[in-house]
Amino acid sequence: MSWETVIGLEIHVQLSTKSKLFSGGSTEFGAESNTHVDLVDMGLPGVLPVANKEAFYKAIRFGLATGAEINQESSFDRKNYFYPDLPKGYQITQMTKPIVEKGSIKIATDESERVINITRAHLEEDAGKSIHDLFEGKTGVDLNRAGTPLLEIVSEPEISNAKEAVAYFKAIRQLVIFLDICDGNMAQGSMRCDVNVSVRKSGNKDLGTRAELKNINSFKFIEKAINYEIDRQIRVIESGESVVQETRLYDSEKNETRSMRSKEEANDYRYFPCPDLLPVVISDKELKDIKDNLPELPEEKRKRYIKEIGLEESEAKIISSSKTMANMFEDASSKTNDAKLVAKWLVGDISALLNKDNIDIEESNLTSENFGKLIERISDNTISGKIAKSVLEDAWENGTDVDEIIKTKGLVQIQDESILEEIAMKIVESNPSQVAAYKSGKDKLFGFFVGQVMKETQGKANPKSVNEILKKLLK
Amino acid sequence: MTIKYKTIKEIKNMISQKEISNKEIIKEVFDQIQANEHLNAFITLNKEPALKKSEDLDNNPSDLPLAGIPIAQKDLFCTKDLRTTCGSRILNNFIPPYSATVIENLENAGCISIGKTNMDEFAMGSSNETSFFGNVENPWGKNLVPGGSSGGSAAAVSAGIVPAASATDTGGSIRQPASLCGITGLKPTYGRVSRWGMIAFASSLDQAGPMARTAEDCALLLNQMCSHDEKDTTSLDDAIPNFEENLNEPLKDKKIGIVKDLDLSSLDNEVVKVYEDSLKEFEALGASLIDISLPNLSLSVPTYYVVAPAECSSNLSRFDGVKFGRRSEDPNNLEELYIKSRSEGFGDEVKRRILIGSYVLSAGYYDAYYKKAQQVRRLIKNDFDKAFSNIDVIMTPTTRGPAFEMGSKGSDPIQMYLEDLFTISANLAGLPAISIPNGNIDNKPTGIQIIGNFLDESSILNFAHMFQTSTNWHKYTPEGVKE
């Protein structure tokens, strides 16, 4: 029997506004508990929310970038439930009239490229955090995060496997980083995701019963959690039972999903329009301003790199897929005027290092500035390409400044021809038999002499000069 | 010299003529509070700060519009560093770190807040019998209710303790107690007065307003209470007129809408007579009566008792014993903390409304109740819009009768809900309305309600003031006519 999987993702993106969605409280990460909390965030009696337009502008950027419909009038609803880190006893969200509807995004896996449709993206406030392990027998509540604006991006249930789900998540992540609406920092929880998974027999039109997987915060876990869940659901069905609609929690340590609550236990959220907030209206002018100031997006960059800079399709694709990489490329290219050299390093050595360490470029120690210096030193002949590889490794490992590495390790390329000539002369004199053989026609021995000079100079000799000098001496 | 039963305008005069010092005024207020302790009108007093402020004023006289005027604040407004209970056990230890915009506006105008007045718990009630802090007695008679929810504010003004009080009105909570206590109370247009710092009962209906002895004083107070507040997105930024300006405009050629759909036959003959006498008085002042139709008016009470509880069920979720207010002792787990804190902290009427509200919002019932009620609300609003196309104000009795005995409606919540029969529609439509004393039945005051068009507080104040220039009902005190 063959099975088909249907997956939908709900991605919560923390918008990088300075203040919270409904208050002037700061959204900065990592402050001491309960210090970035104002009266509204605490849900004190008598306080009222005021919607932060900045969050709307950021949401609209996302909508425009995904070709979505923008609801110029959108409204807020209350979602009622009790939890200690939910100060008001309800979350303010956009249930009936979200700011963004019906967009789409292109994703690419190793096998294929396709478009995933986005049902909606709506604004809502984040909850605080419950801290269970700090106080013996008690739970602490930290409200710093309470009220931080979230954009919840809901995909259509049309993702067909774990790899696509990861590709979708990655595409959304890169897009929000490109749009400068979220820092994309998964470790700090700037992006979180719930996954709806169901399976059905191949060819079956009706959707199977789904489970919602909560609390997944890394690419790796998305893939593992989905694959575990697919296997589990198939096992359940094949053993003659049926899948229960429920919320399941992914446990990354045990690599399994566990039932959190069933549909029967689910809250009745008693949604209703929030009477404290009037509908938020975005004027035509506001919309146009946002449109006019949208940054260049990955797809546009890719095309431009090929057409205007002359990069290979494969190079352009890799470089344009990440904002950090694209920025590194553009910065270094403008400094050195050698875009192809920059591209060669990014697609070659840098990508290899990323693969080796299995990290994203944002997570590496190499800053755009330092990378730019490396390329500059190659193109101004301070170091050779070969030396550059070892400088890069050092900068990659330790984040040390490229010029610093070149200086302390004395890696500056020897340009002075008189010094090189002296060394070359010495090599020629101390290897008479090889010289004789070379002169008798063994051309291949030329490489031997180059190698000896390089060895003597610890690779610092300018290879071009060495070639010329040796040719002259061995004539 | 005394300020008992004096109006704001009179007291301002006394201060400027140096007939009385600011400190003497405030001392008298606190003496009066003590002498009237049986009324139970206050929950928390602000004695030391109030006396201090009056001394400061004596040392540095101020020309602020309400400088030195003592005012009682309903205990529903947050007051910085002064306990704010909302009449509930669950907030009996709550001291807000901030003040409501209304409080700030009044204090910035020179008012001296003398204390927090008793009220129905979370403003849910029409007799002040649901307060955790006990009943308020109507100064007009032992065992009579003062009305609700702003019962403490109404009683304090009625007894002549203070010339002014702040209050709030969600379905009649200013007008009904004003009527039952023989004073003047105004509910402004929804959005005129900021809701920032008002503990929410039903957000789309709640509106703060003044209580005083006269319409003129209400105009003085309203001038200071109103402001466009960026902290409240439902606060209107329409121009705020000087509400004193049109008080004396002649009523000649003005039109009063009389609701022909309103069935007064269930009311006491005497109540109807008092009401009709008032209408004749208005006619004598030059106004004419015009029949109008508000066909959906009869749906007001059921509509209100869906919308208000729904919003209240959500608004009161924050009182969970976790962050502020009273927490039940030694709960065994989180769920118990919630259940015990809320079961012990809320009284029966509040629980009843939370239950009704949760029910009407629950999955499967939302469309039949909440959504339908909002649609009806829209129809009621449309009725008013249409009616106001050719009239200036609408008049009705404020209540079905004068003050009733404590406990007399306790067992039947529906009887209590019908107390708001005439007042609720103005909240549903967001319109301004005032209640002024218009008679006396068995030494108990009655009130007439004047409803105005959207943002037209000036007209209702004009009608009310002209009535008060030609009648004495507002000068009656529990101790006799004050002249």
Chai-1 contact restraints between the chains, C-beta under 6 A:
chainA,res_idxA,chainB,res_idxB,connection_type,confidence,min_distance_angstrom,max_distance_angstrom,comment,restraint_id
A,L39,B,Y98,contact,1.0,0.0,6.0,A-B,restraint_1
A,G43,B,R318,contact,1.0,0.0,6.0,A-B,restraint_2
A,P45,B,I199,contact,1.0,0.0,6.0,A-B,restraint_3
A,G46,B,C78,contact,1.0,0.0,6.0,A-B,restraint_4
A,G46,B,G197,contact,1.0,0.0,6.0,A-B,restraint_5
A,G46,B,M198,contact,1.0,0.0,6.0,A-B,restraint_6
A,G46,B,I199,contact,1.0,0.0,6.0,A-B,restraint_7
A,L48,B,W196,contact,1.0,0.0,6.0,A-B,restraint_8
A,L48,B,D232,contact,1.0,0.0,6.0,A-B,restraint_9
A,V50,B,T233,contact,1.0,0.0,6.0,A-B,restraint_10
A,R78,B,S314,contact,1.0,0.0,6.0,A-B,restraint_11
A,N80,B,S314,contact,1.0,0.0,6.0,A-B,restraint_12
A,F82,B,Y338,contact,1.0,0.0,6.0,A-B,restraint_13
A,P84,B,V322,contact,1.0,0.0,6.0,A-B,restraint_14
A,K88,B,R318,contact,1.0,0.0,6.0,A-B,restraint_15
A,G89,B,S317,contact,1.0,0.0,6.0,A-B,restraint_16
A,G89,B,R318,contact,1.0,0.0,6.0,A-B,restraint_17
A,Y90,B,S314,contact,1.0,0.0,6.0,A-B,restraint_18
A,Y90,B,S317,contact,1.0,0.0,6.0,A-B,restraint_19
A,D268,B,S362,contact,1.0,0.0,6.0,A-B,restraint_20
A,D268,B,A363,contact,1.0,0.0,6.0,A-B,restraint_21
A,R270,B,L361,contact,1.0,0.0,6.0,A-B,restraint_22
A,R270,B,S362,contact,1.0,0.0,6.0,A-B,restraint_23
A,F272,B,L361,contact,1.0,0.0,6.0,A-B,restraint_24
A,F272,B,Y370,contact,1.0,0.0,6.0,A-B,restraint_25
A,P275,B,S203,contact,1.0,0.0,6.0,A-B,restraint_26
A,P275,B,S204,contact,1.0,0.0,6.0,A-B,restraint_27
A,P275,B,E311,contact,1.0,0.0,6.0,A-B,restraint_28
A,D276,B,S203,contact,1.0,0.0,6.0,A-B,restraint_29
A,L277,B,T233,contact,1.0,0.0,6.0,A-B,restraint_30
A,L278,B,T233,contact,1.0,0.0,6.0,A-B,restraint_31
